């Protein structure tokens, strides 16, 4: 083997979160501003004259005076910086980098230069006017740092009133007059302020670039604006279905990107791992490819490099192989104790047999491929240091079965209590929400022994379902009712069907079918379960109890037109978005129709369990894990 080339290792393991956003920005780049355009080349008199005429003129004499004073001061200040256009001068000024502190720079400059000091409100109004007039175009980061609510109405009136009206009409009716729609229109205004032109000229990359710079609340507005423009047919057919969780999504990444997450020093081995993953990629889903890359690059080779400096061959001496197998069998965990002390514990690694199996397959695959392509794989063929016995997971499975049986013994007796609590909490949540809706604004109302105060107004979206309890704490009674309903529905569906959470979340309106018995002609309702973990679909008879639950779910998610809306769901295995489907497990979150996640189902279920006060054998609160089939084992059908 030739001498290994060394790669300087990164300080930390690279994360995949946000990788999809970077990929999309390459496919859908934002518009690039030209170096110059009409208004940024205009002279001062032309700009001020434009600001004095419609649609740039402010309503009211005082507002217009404030606007003109600020615009004059800013234009005069910008002339003190180099640049052949106003945009170039602004880019050379402190205003380009400091959205919050540039006012003070202008104020300090104005006193000795023009003999008077304009107010900060004048400068803010003048800057808004110059942006609306397209004299300067701030960056997305600059606009994202500004909390001003004046940009949206000013930009709509001055730049493209028809486009904003068309955009607003595209929002769902239930959010059109809410703060979520306002946030979406604000995102559109920011895009026009940054890239110019009209609403119809916005491209996918414009919103992607804005999303990268916005916080959580502003990101929601950007996502709603994107969905509305996509529904209007403004974006190409291959544009992403949604921007939901784009800043954290991984998406599909290349084998090279998967391997390069880890600090591998030996370049030839790094290249070998990339080639191996590329060869295996067509036969694996993307999540399995990620798992394989982690096992080979991190758990195997990176670990060897940390303990054996300069290693560059797959031909491992017996002592090196034995030491690695001993290390992979355990994992060190760090826990923070209640007193703040961090304690490290070494525990058996439950995934050790799986990791050793993947490494063994790696060796055996290369040995087999070397027979077919000796030039490519032959130099890396080496005796496999892992035997079949090393990969035995008999003990692991036995431990898992023991733990699973213990969970069943603990949870089976308390299932009736869980069912009663779920039903009671749903009824109580609905009573509180109904009482709030019936109470006049700003009045107190009492329900179930609790006293609440209705909000003073509901002009801010989201307050329609919120009230203040006796201690002054704001409670979202609508959200409480939602969680109670889906917790109740989850318990009922799982216990009546025996399906797993993965199958539950894939249930759609099309899953409920009718079968006509050939002998009697009677119509029998059936529930079609799509293939999932066992890769086998099946049909389940819908009992009257299950029919009631499914009817309640359908009634809840059905739209105004009577149909169940189709939503895009994320394939956690392939890291891609599925085509829109009328899923039963969906809800509206701040104007966005989205599928309910497994974490939400798990949390709502455990809320029910916490309300029972039940504990396990160790005294800790009892938890049901729907992804482990806790409720599926108790199915009554």
N, C-alpha and C positions, 0 to 999 in steps of 0.2 A: 504494500500500500504506500502511496506517495505521502510525503509530509503534509499534514493538514494545514490549511489556511485558517487563521484565527479571525473571528469577528468580534469586535469589541462589544461586550454584552450591554444591553440597556440597563438602566438602574432598576426599573421595575417591569413587571410583565405588562405588555400592552393589552388594553381592553378592546373588546369588539363593539361595545355600546356606541351607537352613533355611526357605525360603519355604513349603514344603508343610506344615511343622509349624504355622506361624502360621495357615494357611488351615484346617487340620483343627481347631485350637483354636476357631476361630470357628464351625465346623459342629458340633463336639462339645465344648462348654464343660464344664469340671469343675463338680462340685457346689459350691454356695456355702454356707458355714457360716452358720447363723443367728446373730444377735447373742447369743442366749442359748439354753441347753438345760438339761435337768434337773440333771445333775451339776455343771455349772459354776455353778449357782445355789445348790447345797447348802451348808449351813454346815459348819464345821470338824469338829464332832463327828460329823455324819452321814458325812462322807467318811472319817474315821479309823475309824469303826465298819465301813464297807464294806470298807476295806482289811484289816480283821481277820477277814473272813469269806470263804469260798469264793465265787467262784473267784479273788478278788484276793489272798488270803492266800498268802504265800510258803511254800515247802517248807522246813521246819527252823526251829527257834526262833531261831537266830542270824541267819539271813537275814531273818526276819520282824522282828526287833528293829531290824536295820539299816534295813530299809524304812520302818518307822514313825518312827524318829528323823529320817530324811531328809525324809519327807513332812511331819512337823510343822514342821520348820525352814523348808521351802520355803513352806508355807502361811502361816506367821507372817511370813516375809519379804515375801510378795506383798501382805499387808495394808498394807504401808508405801507402796504405789503406788495411784494413783486407779483407780477402776473399780467398777462395780456387780456384776461377776461375776469369777470367778477368771481367765477368759480375758482379760477387759479389763485386769485388773491385770497379767497376764503380758505382754500386748502393750505395756504402758507401762513394763515393766521391762527391764533390760539383757539378760535371758534371751531376749527375742524376737529380738534382733539378733546375739547372740554365743553360738553353740552350744558353744564351747570355753571361753570365759572367764568365763561367768556364775557358775561355782562360787566363784571367788575373791571376787566381790561378796557372795555370801551368807555366806561365811566371815567376811569383814571386818565384816559387819553383825551377825553372831550374837554375837561376843564382848562388845561393850559392851551389847547389847540383852538377851540371855538369859543372859549370864554364862558360856557355854561355847561351844566351837568344834567343830561336827560335822565329821566327816571327809568328804573328797571322795567316797569310796565310798558313804557314807550318802546324800549328796545325789543321786548318780547313781541309786541304788536307789529313792530317794523320787520322783525325777522320772519314772522308768519306771513306778512304781506309779500316779502321778497321770495319766499319759498313758493307761495301760491302763484306768483307771477312767473315762476320758473327762471328767476335770475340766478339762484344758486340751488344746488341739489345736495342736501346732506346725505351722509351714509346711513345704511340701515341701523348700525350700532348707535349713531348719534341720535336718531329718531327714537330708537327703542329706549334710550336713557331719559327721554323727555316724557313727562307725565301729563302734558297739556292735553286737554280735551277740545281745544279750539281748532285743531288742525282738520278734523273730519268735516265739520260744517263749512269751514272756510274753503277747503279744497273742493268740496262738492259744488259749492256755489260758483267758484272761480274757474275751475278746470273742466269739469264734465258732469253737469247736473243730470243729463239723461242717462249716462252710464251708471251713476250712483243709484238713480231711481230703478233702473233695470236690475242692478245687483240686489237692492233691497227687496224687490218683488220676488226674487228667486229664493229668498229665505223661507223655511217652513213657517206656516202661519202662526204656530205656537211660540215662535221666538222673534217674530218680525218687529214687535214693539218692546223688546227687552234689551237689557244691557249686553247680551251676547251678540245680538245683531249690531248694536252700536260698536262693539269691539271689533267685529268683522269689517264694518265700514271704515273704522279707524285704521285697520291693517291695509285696506285698499288705498286709503289716503296716504299712508306712509310709502307704499310702493310707488304711487304717482309722484310723490315728493322726491323720491330717490332716483327713479328712472325716467320720469317725465311721461308725456303723451297722455293717452286716455285709458279708461278702464278696459276697453276692448283690446288694448295692446299689451295687457299684462300676460306674461308667460309663466310657466311652471317654476322656472328658476328664480323669478323675482320673489315669489312667496317662499321658496326654499331658503333663499338668502336672508329674507326677513325673519323666518322662523329660527334660524341659527342664532339670532341676536336677541330674541325676546325671552321674557320670563314666562312663568307658568300661565298667568292670567292672560297676558297678551298673546301667547301661543294659541290659546283656545280660539281667540278671534281670528287669527291667521288661518287656522284649520277650517273654521266655518266659512270664511271667505273663499278658501280654496275649493271646498266642496260645492259651494254655490256656483262658482265659475266653471267647475268641471261639469256640473249638471246642465249648465247653459250650453255646453258643447264647445267651450272656448279652448280647451286643451286637447292635445292629441290622444288617440285611443289608448296608447301605451303609457300614458301618464299614470302615476301611482293612484290607487283607488282612494286613499286617504292619507293624511299626514299625521294621523293619530300615533302618539308615542314614537315619532320618527327620530327624536333626539336620543332615544335609548335603544331603538331597535337595531339588531345586528344585520338582518338581511342575509343574503347569500354572499359569502366572501370566498376568495380563491384559496386553494391549498397553501400557496406561498404566504398569504396573509395569516392563515391559521398557524403555520409553523413559526412565523416571525414574531408571534406574540411572546415567545420565550427566548431567554438569553443563551442561544446555542453558539458556541465558539467555533466549532469545527464546521467549516463551510461545506466540505464534501458530504458529510452526514446530513447536514441541513438540506442540501440539494436532493439527496437520496430520499429523505422523508417527503419532500415536496413531490418528487416523482411517484413515490409509492401512493400517496394520497390521491394524486391525479389519476392514477391507474384504478384505484378503488372507487373513485367518486361516482361513476355511472351506476354502480350497484348499491349505493347507500343513499338514504335520505340525508338531508344536510345536517340535521342534528346529530345523527350517528357519525357523520364525517367530523364534526367538531369534537365529539367524544373520542374518536380514534386519534385525532391530532393531539389532543390533550394527553392521552395515555402514552403515545410514542414520543412526542417532543418534550413534554414536561415531566411526566411521571417516570419515564424511562431514560431518555438520553440526557436531558438537562440535569437529572439527578446524578447520573454517572459522571458528568463533567464537574459537578460540584465536589464530588468526593474523589475523583481521579483526574488530576490535572494532566492535560495534554492527550487524553484518550481520543483515538481517531479510527478505531476499528470495531466492527461488530463481533469480532472473534474475542469473546470475553474469557479471561482466565477463570478457573473454577472459584477462586476466592472472591473475585470481583462480582461474579454472578450470584454467589451465595449471599454476599453482603447486600447487594441490591434487593434480592428477594426478601431478605429480613427487613430492610427499610420499608419496602412497599407494603408489607403486611400490617404496618402500624401507621397512625397519623397523629400528629401533635396538635392539640386544640388549645386555644387561649381563651379563657373565660374571665370576665370582669365580675368580681364578687361584690356583694352589697356594700362592703367597706371600701370599695375602690381598688382593692388589690387585684392584680392580674395573676391568674394561676394557670400554669401550663400542665396539661394532662396528656398522657400517651394512651391511645385507645386502638383496638383492632380496627383496621380499615375494612369496612364491609365490601368495598369495591375491589379489593385486592385480587380475588380470583378472576374478575372480569378484566382487570388491567393486564395480568399475566397471560390471560388467554389471547388478548389482542397483540401483545408483544410476541407470543409464540406463533401466532398466525403470520405476523410480519416476517419472522425468520423463515417459516415454511413456505410462504408465498414467494419470497426472493429465491429460495433454493429451487422451487419449481419453475419459476420464470427464467432462471438462469439456463435451464435446459433449452428453452425456446429462443431466448435472446442472450446468448453468453456475453456478447460485447457490452450490453447495457447493464445486466444484472449480475453477471458472473463474478466481477471483482468484489461484490459485496456478499456473496454466498458464504455462510459460516455455520458451524454447528449450533443448533438451537440450545441455549443454556437453560431452557424451561421445559420440564417434562410434563406429560399429561397429568401426572399426580400432583404437580405443583398447582395446576389450574383447578383442582377439585374444589367445588363449592358446596360439598355435602354439609359441612359444618355450618357454613353461612346460611344455607337454606333451612337447616334444622333450627338455627337461632331465629330466623325470620318466621318460621312456622310456629315456634314456641311463643314468640312475641305476638303474632297474629291471633293465636288461640287465646292468649291472655286478654287481648283487646276484646275479643268476642265475648269471653266470659264476663268481663267487666261491663260491657255495653248492652248486651242482650236484655238483662233484667230491667234496665233503666229506659228502654225504648218507649214503653207506654207513657212514662213521665215526660219524655222529650216531646212526644206527639201532643200531649195535653198542653204543655207550655207553649209550643209553637202556635197552636190554635188560639190560646188565650192572648198571647202577645199580638197576634195579628188583629184580633177583635179590638183590643185596647188601643192599638195604634190607629185603627180606623176611627174609633170613637173620638180620640183626641184631634185627628185631622178634620173630621166632620164638624166638631165643635168650633175649631178655628175658622173654618170657612163660613160658619153661620154667625160668628161674632162680628159686630161692627168694628171698624178701625179704632185703635187706641182704647178699646174697652177690655175689661177683665172678664174672664170666663173660667168656670170651674168644671172639671171633668175628671172622674175617677179619683176624687179627693185632691187633685192638684189644681192650683190656680195659675192661670197664664194671662198674659197681657198681649193682645193683638198688636201688630206694628202700627205706627202712625200712618204710614202709607205703603202702597205696594208698587210704587212707580219703578223702584229698582227690582229687576227680575231676580227671582230667587227668594224674595221676601214673602211671596204669596203663601208659602208653606211653613213659614217660620214664626215663632212666638217667643215671648220672654217668660221664664218661670218666676216663681216667687223670689228667688235670689237675684234676679236680674240677668241670669244667663240665657243667652239666645239658644233656642232649640229648633232644629229643623224637623218638624213633625212630618213633613212630606217624605223626607229621606228615611226617617224611622219607619214609616209605613211601608216604603219600598223594600227596605231590608227585611222587615218582618214578613212581607208577602213572599219574597223569594226564598227566605229561609223555610217558611211553611211549605211552599211548593216543592222545594228540593227534597225535604224529608218525605213528603207524601209520594212523589214520583219514584224516588229511589227505593223506598220500602215496598212499593206495589209492583215494581218491575224487576229489581235486582240488577239494573244496569249500572255501569260505572260513570264517573263524572265526565270522562271524555265523551262517552256516548250521549250523556244527558245534554251537554252543551251543543251537540250536533243535531239534536232534534229540531225538525222544521215542520211547518204546516203540512208539507207533503208526506211527513212521517205518519200522519194519522190517515189510515185508509179504511175502506169498507170492503168486506169480502162477502159474497153471496153464496150461501150454502147450497150445493147442487141438489141436495135431497129435499129441503123444505123451502128453499128460496129466501130464507131469512137473511137479513143483512147483519153481519157481525163486525164490530169495530176492532181493528187491529193496529198495533203500533209497530212500525218498521224501524228496526235498529240498524244503523249503518255499520259496516265493518270497522273495527277499531283495533284494540289490543290483540284480540284473537284472530283478526282478519276474517271474521265470519259474520255475515249479516244474519238476522233472524227476525221472526214475527212474533209478537206477544199479544195475547188476548187482552183487550181493554175491559177491565171490570167496571162496574158502576161507580165504585169509589174513585178509581183512576180517571174515569171519564169526567167526573165532577172537577177534579183538579186540572185536567187538561183544558176543560172548557173555561175555567177561571183564568188560566194563563193566556189562552187565545183571546178572550175578551179584553184582557189587559193590554196586550201588545197590538191589537188590531187598530189600524189607522182610521182616519175620518171617513175614508172611502170604503171601509169595510174589509179591506185587504190587509194582510200582515206585511209590513214593509220589509223589503229585502235589504240586508246589511252585509258588509264585507267582514269576514272573520279571518283571523290570522292563523295560518298553519304553523304550529310551533315546531313541527318536525322538519318541514322544508324551508321554514323562514320566509314564506311568501304569503301574500293575501289571496284568499279564495275568491271565486266569483260570488257576487251578492246572492244571498239565499234568505228565504223567509224563516229565519230561526225563531224558535219559541223563546229562547233565553236571550232577550234583547231589551234595552231600555233607552230612554232619552236622558242624556247627561249634558246639561247646559247647552241645549240646542243641537247636540250631536247624537244621532241615533247610532248606537254601537252594541256589539254583543256583550253579554255579561261574562266576565272573566272567571276562571277557576278560583282565583284568590278571593273574589267577591263572594262566590258561593261558599267557599270554605269559611270566610269570616262571618257571613250571615248565619251559617249553621252553628258555628261555635258561640255566637251571641246567644243563640237559643240554649245551648248547653250551659253557658255561664249563668243564665237566668234560672236554671234548675238548681244550681248550687251543688251539683253532683261532683264527686271527686273520685280519683282512681285509688289503687292500693297504696300509693305513696302519699296520698293526701293532696295531690295537685289537682287543679281543675280538670275535669274529664273533657277530652276533645274527641270529636268524630272527624276522621279523615276520609272524605268521599273518594279521593283518588286512590285510597287503599282498600276501598270496598267495604268500609265499616257498615254502612246501611244496606249495601247490596246483599250482604250475608243474611240479613234479616227479612228478605223479601217474603211477602205473604202469598205470592203467586207461583 
